[in-house]
């Protein structure tokens, strides 16, 4: 199996492409089919609706990906899928507010779900899941989940997967990513998201016969067919940066020996003037358009920004961040427009096709991860920009099946740098028919 690497920069979005894989023998064609539901009954009724839709094309899936919102009857959803398809591997995770597919954005009164079924083809699938107790070694648990997933696929950890799917635990994503990097080659595409509920709280993962909250789930896919994956940030730097001179975990205290919030407000040129955090901490959603970011300088000298979103302003001048930070690191101020965040979903689908060398007519289907904070900023109404974002994917893929969910953080990799966790990102993996 040979890797082909493509790294492209779009005018609207700062992009990081991942990889495509060269084909070997064809065998039976891979079939993928999606289903979804917003039925207010939730549980078995909702998943039965999604299954009926999927079964129009795929009647006996070998692998099922499930994205579902919180408190939508997850126990019944899991039991129904396992009883209907006892031989299928199940990779499931909680997502924010809604799901999406070629049919549009799906946000129900009580909740929503989407499934993607895989059948045929030469793909081998494995799933590993771990519950995470307080104080647990998350990196070690991730490595254990990877080993379980490899065995579940009939492989060993020495066998190189074609792509890694990940449902990461909120607040511990950097430790999860460290576990992946300790076991899997940095050249393997990673498409991951942080599961969460509708209030950005801790979500759950569903795999095999387990539902874990909090938890970690890893899906490993092995294939000789083409797989294309791509990962976009959509942000550009404005050449405003400083050194982190004081931090504690994900609490940013000082930039250049000054209160971090004071510096950030200056860089934003009054954008946050309407937010008064002098007496109490304030949740700040508007930072989705101008977050702070870490950066990686690639071998060609270009910079790739990894947003680390400031999501809470505190009275003491500190900022709560969406990822790990370290003293001595450089932190950058970056920006994007709503149009860029909307358009990047189509761009990431297109770039996955290019990096995987997959023509539109060859696409079996895909999976998309989109930042919940970015979606909330774009608006989740039927006529708002998140619905238009979904149309960008559909147009690029020519109506081929895909499902997507909104996550509270995103994980991917940068060739030559390795695996990482960031915020406000968009990613997609596409499979050749």
N, C-alpha and C positions, 0 to 999 in steps of 0.2 A: 504494500500500500504506500502510495507516495502522496506527500502533501504539496499543495500549490498555494502559495501565500499572495494575497492581494491587499495592499494598503492604499486607500484612496482618500483624498480630502475633497469634500463638497463645498461649494461656495456658501451654502446656507449652514451646513452642519460640519463640525469637526468630527471626522469619522475615524473609527478603528475597525478595519475589516479583519475577519478571522480567517478561516480556511475552507477550502473544498477538498474532496478526496477523489482520487482517480478510480474509475470503475474497473471491475474485474468481470467474471461471468455474470450474465444477466439473470438467468433463472426466471421464476415467476415474477410478474410485475408487482411492485409494492402498491398497495391500495391504502388510502387514508380517507376517512370520512368523519365529519363533525356532527355534533348535535348540541342543542342548548335548550334551556327552559327558564322562564321567569314565573312559572306557576306559583301563586301565593301559598299553595299547600306545602311546597317544599318537599324534602325527603324523597320517598319512593315515587310519589306522583310526578315530581319534577324530573327525576332521573329517568323514569320510564319514558317520558316525553322525549328526552334527549336521546335515549337508546333507540327509540322508534325512528328518529330522524337519521341516526348513524347507520342503522341496519338497512336502509335503502341501498347502501353501497357496500358496507362492511358488516357481515352478519356474524362472523366469528373472530373477533380481534384477538391478536396475540399480545398486544400492548395497548393500554389505555392511559391517556393523560387527562386528568381532571382538574379544572379550576372552579372553585366554588366560593361563594361569599359566606361569611360567618353566620351561625345560628340559622342555617337553612336546612336543618335535619341531616347533619353530616353522618350520624350513625346509620340512619336508614339508607342514605346515599351509598355509603361504603358497602353495607350488607347486600344491597340490591345488585351492585356491580359485581361483587364477589360471587353471589349465587347464580347470576345469569351467565357469567363468564369465568368459571372457576380456574381455567388454565391460563387466563390472561394476567400479565404483570400490570400492576396498578401504581401509577405515580400521581399523587394528588396533593394539592395545597390550597390553602385559604388565600383569597385575593380581595382587594379593596372594592367595595360598592357594586362592581359589575364585571361582566365578561364581554368579549366581542368575537365576531366571526365574519365571514363574507356577507352574512345577512344583516350586519350592523352592530350597533352598541346595544347590549342587553342589560338593563337595570330594572329589576322588578320591585314591586311594592314591598315584598318581604326579603327578597334576595334573588340570586340567579346562579346558574352553573353552565359550564360548557365541557364537553368531552371530545376527545379525538381518538379514534380507533385506528390501529395499524394491523394490516393483514398482508400475507404474501411477502415477496421479497426475500432477501438474504439477511435481513437485520436480526441480530441477537440482542435481547434486552435483559437488563438486570436492575433490580431495585434494592437499595439498602436504606433502612430507617432507624433512627435512634431518638429516644426521649432524652431530654436534657434536664437534669436536676440542678438545683441551686449549687453553685460552686464546682460543677463538673468541669473536667478538662475537655473543652469543646473541640480542640484540635485533634485529640486522641479519638474522641467519639466519631469525628468525621472520617478519620482514617479507617475506623472499624466499619462504618457504613459503606465506604468504598469497597473494602474487602468483601463485605456481604453481597454488594451489588455485582461484583465480578463473579463470585461463586454462583449467584442466582442466574447469571448469563452463561454459565458453563465455562467461565474463563478464570484466569488468575490475575493478580495485580500486575504481573509482568506483561500481560497482554494489553496493548495500547488501544483504548476505545476511540471511536470516530468522533464522538461528542459526549459531553457531560451535561446532564440536566440537574439543576439544584434548587431545592427549596431551603433557604437559610433561615436561621433563627434571628429574630430582631435583637439588635444590640450586640450580637456575637459574630457578626458576619466576617470580620477580619480574621478571627480565630478559625472559622470554617474554611476560609480561603487558604489559610496557612496549611490546614490539613490536606486540602486538595493538592497544593503545590508540593507537599512532601511525598506524595505517592504517584501523581500523574504528571507526565511530561507537559511542560508549559506550552508546547506546540498544539495541544489538543483544545479545540473550541469548548468554551464553557458558556452555557446560557442559563443564568440563575436569577432568582428573585427572592426577596425577603417576604415571607408570608405574613399577613396582618389581617386584622378585622376592620370593620367599617369606621373605627375610631383611631386607626393607626396603632392599635394595641397588638399584643402578642397573638398570633394566629396559630393554626395547627397544620400538620402534614398527615397524609393518608397513604399508607403503603402496605401491601400484603394484607394482613388482618389486623393492622394497628392504626390507631389514631393517636398522635402524640402532640401535646401542647404543654410546654414548648417542645419543639423537635427539629430534627434535620432529616431531609430525605435526599438521596442521591440516585439518579438514574444514569446508567451507562448503556450506550448504544454502540454496537460494533457492526461494521458493514464494509463491503468492498465497493459499494455504489457511491455515487457522488453525493456529498452532503455539503451544503454551503451555509456559512454562518457569518453574521456581521453584528457590530456593536457600535452605537453612536452616542456621543454626548450631546452634540448640537450646540456647544458653547464655544465662544471665541474669547481670547484674552484681550484685555484693554491695557496691558502693560502696567497694571497696578499690582504690586506684590510687596510682601514683607516677610520677616522672619518670625516664626512662632517662638516667643521668648518665655512663655509660661502656659502650660496646659496640664490637665489631669484627666487621663482617659480620653473621653470625647467632650470634655469641657475646655473650650478655648478661652484662656484668661487674658493673654497679652500678645500683641503683635508689635514688634519693634519697641518693646518695653513700655507700651501704652495700652490702656484698656481695649480689648479686642473689639468690643461693640462700637466704641468711639471711632476707631480706625475704619471699621466696616461701613459705618454711616457716612463718613467722609468720602470713601471711595464711591459710594452709591449716589453722591451728589444730591442729597435731600430726598431720595426715594422713600426712605423710612421715617420721614419727619412726622407722619401721622400716627406713629406707633410710640406710645408713652409707656416705657417700661421702668420708670423711675421708682414706682411704688410696688409693683408686682410683675412677675414674669409674664411675658406675652408670647403665645404661639404665633409664628410669623409664616404664613403660607406664601406671601408675595415674594419671598426670597427665591422662589422657583425660577424666576427670570434673571436673577443676578446673584448666583450663589458664590461661595468661595470654592476653591479647588486646589487639589494637589496636581502635580504635573510630572510627566515623564518625557525625557528627551530621547528620541529614537536615534538609532545609528545614523540616519540621514540628516540629523540635526533638527528635525521638526519636533514641535512640542505637542503632546497629547494631554488634554486636561481631564482629570477625574474629579467631578464635582463632589464636594463634601458639604452638604447643605446646612447652613445655620437655621435651625428650626425654632429656637426659643431665645428671646432676648431677656436677660435677667437684670434686676435692679443694681447689682454690683458691677455691671459692665461686661459680664461674661456672656458667652454664646454656647448653647448646646448644639453640637454638631452631629451629622448623620453618619460619621465614620471615625475610625481611629486617627488621631493626629499625634505628632511627636515634637518635643522641643528641638529647635534647630532646623526644622523643615521650613521650606519656603511655601507660603500660602498665597494664592493668586485670586484676584477678583475677575470673574468672567461673566459674560452676558449672552442672552439669546432672546429672540422675539417669539411671540405666540405663533407666528407663521412658521418660524424655523422648527419649533417643537411639533407643530402639526405635520409639516412636510417631511420631517425626518423619518417617520414611520414608513412611508413609501420608499424613501431613499435606502433605508436599512434592508428592506425586502429586495430592492433592486441590487444592492451591493452583495447580498447573500447569493443571489443568482449569479452574479459576475464571479465572485470568489469561488463558488462551487462549480462554475462552468455549466450551469443548468439553464437550458432554454425554458421559456414559459410553458411550452407544450409538454415539457418533460417533468414538470413539477407534480409530485404526488400530493404534497401538502406541507404545512409549516406550523410552527409554534412561535408566538410572539410574547415578549415581556415588555411592559411599558410602565414607567414610573407613575405611581398613584398621585404623588404631589404635582407632577406635571399635568396629569389628566385633570386633577381638581382645579388647577390654574386655568386650563383651557376651557373648563366647564363641561359638566356631564349631562346637560340637557340634550334633547333630541335634535336641536338645531344649533348646538354649540360646537366648538372646535374639536372636541374629542370625537364626536360622531364623524366629523369631516376627516379626522386622522385615520379612522377605520376605513373610510372610503379610499384613502391614499393607498393603503395596503391592498385592498381588493382590486383597484385599478392596476397596480403594478403586477399582481399575480394573475390577472385575467380571470378572477372569480374562482380560482382553485381553493380547496379547503384549507382553512387555518382557524386556530382559536388563539385567544390572547387573554391576559389578565393583568391587573394593576397591582404593583408591588411596592413595598416601603423601602426599597433599596435594590440594587441590581449588581450582579456579579458577572465578570467576563474575564478575558485575558488580552494582553497586548504582546504580540510576538517580540521576543527579545527582552521582555520585562517580566512576564508571568501573569499569574492570576491576581485579581484585585476585586475590591468592593467599592462601589461608588453610589451616587444618588442621581436622580433626574435623568436616567439613561433609557435607551430603547435598544432592544436586541431581537434577533430572529434567527431561527434555524430552519432551513428548507431541505426537503428530501427528494431525491430523484425517483421518478416512477419506475 
